[in-house]
Amino acid sequence: MIVIAAVDERGGMMFNNRRVSRDRVMIERILEICGRVWMNGYSEGLFGEENAVVDENFLEKAGEGEFCFVENVGVERYAEKIERVMLFKWNRKYPADFYFDIDLNLPEWEIVEMSEFAGSSHEKITMEVYRHV
């Protein structure tokens, strides 16, 4: 599976049970890349019914090559199943109490792509794609 997450500069994803941020252009870019995306009910409103495969057990059910958008769940226990990670990084530090929980600086991960684009809510969003080696 390919995990997608939006994080701030410190890897924060949630604060007080709310997403750290959202961005219309980022969502459009994710849909251009992925088409359909697995997620839980929390994220469904971002993507629309036609693009979302919604299941509370989506990380267990998603197969090889399928995209999973995570906001409020940890993915570390699925690390062996994860082929790639796509992080959309905001160029800001927000207060956060829930963080992306895989250390992508470990030797089993390598960055294979990095690009920047202007979002609808942020001047700069950096997309980083990591491959599990």
CYANA upper distance limits for C-alpha pairs under 8 A (distance plus 0.5 A):
  1 MET  CA     62 ALA  CA      6.88
  1 MET  CA     63 GLY  CA      6.16
  1 MET  CA     64 GLU  CA      5.24
  1 MET  CA     65 GLY  CA      5.41
  1 MET  CA     66 GLU  CA      5.42
  1 MET  CA     67 PHE  CA      6.45
  1 MET  CA     68 CYS  CA      7.55
  1 MET  CA     81 LYS  CA      6.82
  1 MET  CA     82 ILE  CA      5.43
  1 MET  CA     83 GLU  CA      6.08
  1 MET  CA     84 ARG  CA      7.50
  2 ILE  CA     64 GLU  CA      8.37
  2 ILE  CA     65 GLY  CA      6.66
  2 ILE  CA     66 GLU  CA      6.43
  2 ILE  CA     67 PHE  CA      5.22
  2 ILE  CA     68 CYS  CA      6.55
  2 ILE  CA     82 ILE  CA      6.37
  2 ILE  CA     83 GLU  CA      6.21
  2 ILE  CA     84 ARG  CA      5.25
  2 ILE  CA     85 VAL  CA      6.13
  2 ILE  CA     86 MET  CA      7.82
  3 VAL  CA     67 PHE  CA      6.47
  3 VAL  CA     68 CYS  CA      5.39
  3 VAL  CA     69 PHE  CA      6.52
  3 VAL  CA     70 VAL  CA      7.53
  3 VAL  CA     82 ILE  CA      7.40
  3 VAL  CA     84 ARG  CA      6.87
  3 VAL  CA     85 VAL  CA      5.25
  3 VAL  CA     86 MET  CA      6.60
  4 ILE  CA     67 PHE  CA      7.56
  4 ILE  CA     68 CYS  CA      6.40
  4 ILE  CA     69 PHE  CA      5.17
  4 ILE  CA     70 VAL  CA      6.68
  4 ILE  CA     85 VAL  CA      6.40
  4 ILE  CA     86 MET  CA      5.17
  4 ILE  CA     87 LEU  CA      6.36
  4 ILE  CA     88 PHE  CA      8.20
  5 ALA  CA     13 MET  CA      8.29
  5 ALA  CA     69 PHE  CA      6.41
  5 ALA  CA     70 VAL  CA      5.88
  5 ALA  CA     71 GLU  CA      6.86
  5 ALA  CA     85 VAL  CA      8.45
  5 ALA  CA     86 MET  CA      7.00
  5 ALA  CA     87 LEU  CA      5.62
  5 ALA  CA     88 PHE  CA      6.70
  5 ALA  CA    100 PHE  CA      8.27
  6 ALA  CA     13 MET  CA      6.98
  6 ALA  CA     21 SER  CA      8.18
  6 ALA  CA     22 ARG  CA      8.45
  6 ALA  CA     71 GLU  CA      7.85
  6 ALA  CA     87 LEU  CA      6.28
  6 ALA  CA     88 PHE  CA      5.07
  6 ALA  CA     89 LYS  CA      6.36
  6 ALA  CA     90 TRP  CA      7.96
  7 VAL  CA     11 GLY  CA      5.40
  7 VAL  CA     12 GLY  CA      5.68
  7 VAL  CA     13 MET  CA      5.57
  7 VAL  CA     20 VAL  CA      7.93
  7 VAL  CA     87 LEU  CA      7.36
  7 VAL  CA     88 PHE  CA      6.68
  7 VAL  CA     89 LYS  CA      5.48
  7 VAL  CA     90 TRP  CA      6.73
  7 VAL  CA     99 TYR  CA      8.38
  7 VAL  CA    100 PHE  CA      7.85
  8 ASP  CA     12 GLY  CA      5.72
  8 ASP  CA     13 MET  CA      7.41
  8 ASP  CA     20 VAL  CA      8.02
  8 ASP  CA     89 LYS  CA      5.95
  8 ASP  CA     90 TRP  CA      5.28
  8 ASP  CA     91 ASN  CA      7.09
  8 ASP  CA     92 ARG  CA      6.28
  8 ASP  CA     93 LYS  CA      6.09
  8 ASP  CA     94 TYR  CA      6.98
  9 GLU  CA     89 LYS  CA      6.95
  9 GLU  CA     90 TRP  CA      6.82
  9 GLU  CA     91 ASN  CA      6.56
  9 GLU  CA     92 ARG  CA      6.28
  9 GLU  CA     93 LYS  CA      5.94
 10 ARG  CA     93 LYS  CA      7.07
 11 GLY  CA     99 TYR  CA      5.92
 11 GLY  CA    100 PHE  CA      6.00
 12 GLY  CA     20 VAL  CA      7.58
 12 GLY  CA     94 TYR  CA      7.77
 12 GLY  CA     95 PRO  CA      8.10
 12 GLY  CA     96 ALA  CA      5.65
 12 GLY  CA     97 ASP  CA      7.57
 12 GLY  CA     98 PHE  CA      6.44
 12 GLY  CA     99 TYR  CA      4.85
 12 GLY  CA    100 PHE  CA      6.93
 13 MET  CA     19 ARG  CA      6.60
 13 MET  CA     20 VAL  CA      5.86
 13 MET  CA     21 SER  CA      8.45
 13 MET  CA     71 GLU  CA      6.60
 13 MET  CA     72 ASN  CA      7.75
 13 MET  CA     96 ALA  CA      7.12
 13 MET  CA     97 ASP  CA      8.37
 13 MET  CA     98 PHE  CA      6.21
 13 MET  CA     99 TYR  CA      5.74
 13 MET  CA    100 PHE  CA      7.00
 14 MET  CA     18 ARG  CA      5.89
 14 MET  CA     19 ARG  CA      5.04
 14 MET  CA     20 VAL  CA      5.42
 14 MET  CA     71 GLU  CA      7.58
 14 MET  CA     72 ASN  CA      7.20
 14 MET  CA     96 ALA  CA      5.98
 14 MET  CA     97 ASP  CA      6.55
 14 MET  CA     98 PHE  CA      5.49
 14 MET  CA     99 TYR  CA      7.47
 15 PHE  CA     19 ARG  CA      6.92
 15 PHE  CA     20 VAL  CA      6.60
 15 PHE  CA     95 PRO  CA      6.87
 15 PHE  CA     96 ALA  CA      4.91
 15 PHE  CA     97 ASP  CA      5.57
 15 PHE  CA     98 PHE  CA      7.00
 16 ASN  CA     96 ALA  CA      8.16
 16 ASN  CA     97 ASP  CA      7.34
 17 ASN  CA     72 ASN  CA      8.37
 19 ARG  CA     71 GLU  CA      7.33
 19 ARG  CA     72 ASN  CA      8.30
 20 VAL  CA     94 TYR  CA      7.41
 20 VAL  CA     95 PRO  CA      8.46
 20 VAL  CA     96 ALA  CA      7.61
 22 ARG  CA     26 MET  CA      8.33
 22 ARG  CA    121 SER  CA      8.15
 23 ASP  CA     27 ILE  CA      6.94
 23 ASP  CA    119 GLY  CA      6.81
 23 ASP  CA    120 SER  CA      6.27
 23 ASP  CA    121 SER  CA      6.20
 23 ASP  CA    122 HIS  CA      8.11
 24 ARG  CA     28 GLU  CA      6.79
 24 ARG  CA    119 GLY  CA      7.69
 24 ARG  CA    120 SER  CA      6.43
 24 ARG  CA    121 SER  CA      8.30
 25 VAL  CA     29 ARG  CA      6.66
 25 VAL  CA    118 ALA  CA      8.39
 25 VAL  CA    119 GLY  CA      5.60
 25 VAL  CA    120 SER  CA      6.12
 26 MET  CA     30 ILE  CA      6.68
 26 MET  CA     88 PHE  CA      8.25
 26 MET  CA    119 GLY  CA      6.80
 27 ILE  CA     31 LEU  CA      6.75
 27 ILE  CA     46 LEU  CA      7.78
 27 ILE  CA     47 PHE  CA      7.50
 28 GLU  CA     32 GLU  CA      6.72
 29 ARG  CA     33 ILE  CA      6.85
 30 ILE  CA     34 CYS  CA      6.43
 30 ILE  CA     35 GLY  CA      8.16
 31 LEU  CA     35 GLY  CA      5.22
 31 LEU  CA     36 ARG  CA      7.40
 31 LEU  CA     37 VAL  CA      8.30
 31 LEU  CA     51 ASN  CA      8.07
 34 CYS  CA     67 PHE  CA      7.13
 35 GLY  CA     51 ASN  CA      6.91
 36 ARG  CA     50 GLU  CA      8.33
 36 ARG  CA     51 ASN  CA      5.11
 36 ARG  CA     52 ALA  CA      6.25
 36 ARG  CA     53 VAL  CA      7.39
 36 ARG  CA     67 PHE  CA      7.93
 37 VAL  CA     51 ASN  CA      6.78
 37 VAL  CA     52 ALA  CA      5.70
 37 VAL  CA     53 VAL  CA      6.39
 37 VAL  CA     66 GLU  CA      7.89
 37 VAL  CA     67 PHE  CA      5.68
 37 VAL  CA     68 CYS  CA      6.09
 37 VAL  CA     69 PHE  CA      7.06
 38 TRP  CA     52 ALA  CA      6.47
 38 TRP  CA     53 VAL  CA      5.06
 38 TRP  CA     54 VAL  CA      6.44
 38 TRP  CA     55 ASP  CA      7.91
 38 TRP  CA     58 PHE  CA      6.57
 38 TRP  CA     62 ALA  CA      7.52
 38 TRP  CA     66 GLU  CA      8.10
 38 TRP  CA     67 PHE  CA      6.53
 38 TRP  CA     68 CYS  CA      5.04
 38 TRP  CA     69 PHE  CA      6.72
 39 MET  CA     43 SER  CA      6.79
 39 MET  CA     44 GLU  CA      7.37
 39 MET  CA     52 ALA  CA      7.37
 39 MET  CA     53 VAL  CA      6.74
 39 MET  CA     54 VAL  CA      5.67
 39 MET  CA     55 ASP  CA      6.87
 39 MET  CA     56 GLU  CA      7.91
 39 MET  CA     58 PHE  CA      6.46
 39 MET  CA     68 CYS  CA      6.25
 39 MET  CA     69 PHE  CA      5.82
 39 MET  CA     70 VAL  CA      7.02
 40 ASN  CA     44 GLU  CA      7.27
 40 ASN  CA     54 VAL  CA      5.69
 40 ASN  CA     55 ASP  CA      5.63
 40 ASN  CA     56 GLU  CA      5.24
 40 ASN  CA     57 ASN  CA      7.85
 40 ASN  CA     58 PHE  CA      7.02
 40 ASN  CA     70 VAL  CA      8.38
 41 GLY  CA     45 GLY  CA      8.49
 41 GLY  CA     54 VAL  CA      6.44
 41 GLY  CA     55 ASP  CA      7.30
 41 GLY  CA     56 GLU  CA      7.16
 42 TYR  CA     71 GLU  CA      8.47
 42 TYR  CA     72 ASN  CA      8.26
 43 SER  CA     47 PHE  CA      7.88
 43 SER  CA     69 PHE  CA      8.26
 43 SER  CA     70 VAL  CA      8.31
 43 SER  CA     71 GLU  CA      7.65
 44 GLU  CA     48 GLY  CA      6.77
 44 GLU  CA     49 GLU  CA      7.69
 44 GLU  CA     52 ALA  CA      6.85
 44 GLU  CA     54 VAL  CA      7.26
 47 PHE  CA     51 ASN  CA      6.47
 47 PHE  CA     52 ALA  CA      6.58
 48 GLY  CA     52 ALA  CA      6.73
 49 GLU  CA     53 VAL  CA      8.32
 54 VAL  CA     58 PHE  CA      7.60
 57 ASN  CA     61 LYS  CA      6.88
 58 PHE  CA     62 ALA  CA      6.26
 58 PHE  CA     68 CYS  CA      8.00
 59 LEU  CA     68 CYS  CA      7.64
 59 LEU  CA     75 VAL  CA      8.46
 59 LEU  CA     78 TYR  CA      8.04
 62 ALA  CA     66 GLU  CA      6.50
 62 ALA  CA     67 PHE  CA      8.11
 62 ALA  CA     68 CYS  CA      7.86
 64 GLU  CA     81 LYS  CA      8.45
 64 GLU  CA     83 GLU  CA      8.24
 65 GLY  CA     83 GLU  CA      8.04
 70 VAL  CA     74 GLY  CA      8.32
 72 ASN  CA     98 PHE  CA      7.96
 74 GLY  CA    100 PHE  CA      7.22
 74 GLY  CA    101 ASP  CA      6.53
 75 VAL  CA     79 ALA  CA      7.12
 75 VAL  CA    100 PHE  CA      8.19
 75 VAL  CA    101 ASP  CA      6.99
 75 VAL  CA    102 ILE  CA      7.56
 76 GLU  CA    101 ASP  CA      6.20
 76 GLU  CA    102 ILE  CA      5.90
 78 TYR  CA     82 ILE  CA      6.94
 79 ALA  CA    102 ILE  CA      8.11
 82 ILE  CA    132 HIS  CA      7.67
 83 GLU  CA    131 ARG  CA      6.61
 83 GLU  CA    132 HIS  CA      5.88
 84 ARG  CA    129 VAL  CA      7.39
 84 ARG  CA    130 TYR  CA      5.92
 84 ARG  CA    131 ARG  CA      5.03
 84 ARG  CA    132 HIS  CA      6.40
 85 VAL  CA    128 GLU  CA      8.49
 85 VAL  CA    129 VAL  CA      6.15
 85 VAL  CA    130 TYR  CA      5.59
 85 VAL  CA    131 ARG  CA      7.17
 86 MET  CA    127 MET  CA      7.29
 86 MET  CA    128 GLU  CA      6.18
 86 MET  CA    129 VAL  CA      4.96
 86 MET  CA    130 TYR  CA      6.96
 87 LEU  CA    126 THR  CA      8.37
 87 LEU  CA    127 MET  CA      6.14
 87 LEU  CA    128 GLU  CA      5.68
 87 LEU  CA    129 VAL  CA      6.91
 88 PHE  CA    125 ILE  CA      6.88
 88 PHE  CA    126 THR  CA      6.15
 88 PHE  CA    127 MET  CA      5.07
 88 PHE  CA    128 GLU  CA      7.05
 89 LYS  CA    125 ILE  CA      6.07
 89 LYS  CA    126 THR  CA      5.55
 89 LYS  CA    127 MET  CA      6.81
 89 LYS  CA    128 GLU  CA      8.23
 90 TRP  CA    122 HIS  CA      7.65
 90 TRP  CA    124 LYS  CA      7.40
 90 TRP  CA    125 ILE  CA      5.64
 90 TRP  CA    126 THR  CA      7.27
 91 ASN  CA    122 HIS  CA      8.30
 91 ASN  CA    124 LYS  CA      6.82
 91 ASN  CA    125 ILE  CA      6.97
 91 ASN  CA    126 THR  CA      8.21
104 LEU  CA    108 GLU  CA      8.48
104 LEU  CA    109 TRP  CA      6.11
104 LEU  CA    110 GLU  CA      8.04
104 LEU  CA    130 TYR  CA      7.98
105 ASN  CA    109 TRP  CA      7.19
105 ASN  CA    110 GLU  CA      8.34
108 GLU  CA    132 HIS  CA      6.23
108 GLU  CA    133 VAL  CA      5.63
109 TRP  CA    130 TYR  CA      6.64
109 TRP  CA    131 ARG  CA      6.10
109 TRP  CA    132 HIS  CA      5.24
109 TRP  CA    133 VAL  CA      6.33
110 GLU  CA    130 TYR  CA      5.81
110 GLU  CA    131 ARG  CA      5.89
110 GLU  CA    132 HIS  CA      7.18
110 GLU  CA    133 VAL  CA      7.49
111 ILE  CA    128 GLU  CA      7.46
111 ILE  CA    129 VAL  CA      6.27
111 ILE  CA    130 TYR  CA      4.74
111 ILE  CA    131 ARG  CA      6.81
112 VAL  CA    128 GLU  CA      8.28
112 VAL  CA    129 VAL  CA      6.24
112 VAL  CA    130 TYR  CA      6.13
112 VAL  CA    131 ARG  CA      7.05
113 GLU  CA    127 MET  CA      8.32
113 GLU  CA    128 GLU  CA      6.26
113 GLU  CA    129 VAL  CA      5.56
113 GLU  CA    130 TYR  CA      7.70
114 MET  CA    126 THR  CA      7.46
114 MET  CA    127 MET  CA      6.06
114 MET  CA    128 GLU  CA      5.05
114 MET  CA    129 VAL  CA      6.93
115 SER  CA    126 THR  CA      6.21
115 SER  CA    127 MET  CA      5.80
115 SER  CA    128 GLU  CA      7.29
116 GLU  CA    124 LYS  CA      6.92
116 GLU  CA    125 ILE  CA      6.07
116 GLU  CA    126 THR  CA      4.88
116 GLU  CA    127 MET  CA      6.62
117 PHE  CA    123 GLU  CA      8.28
117 PHE  CA    124 LYS  CA      6.18
117 PHE  CA    125 ILE  CA      5.98
117 PHE  CA    126 THR  CA      7.10
118 ALA  CA    122 HIS  CA      6.97
118 ALA  CA    123 GLU  CA      5.39
118 ALA  CA    124 LYS  CA      5.29
118 ALA  CA    125 ILE  CA      6.59
119 GLY  CA    123 GLU  CA      6.44
119 GLY  CA    124 LYS  CA      6.95
119 GLY  CA    125 ILE  CA      6.88
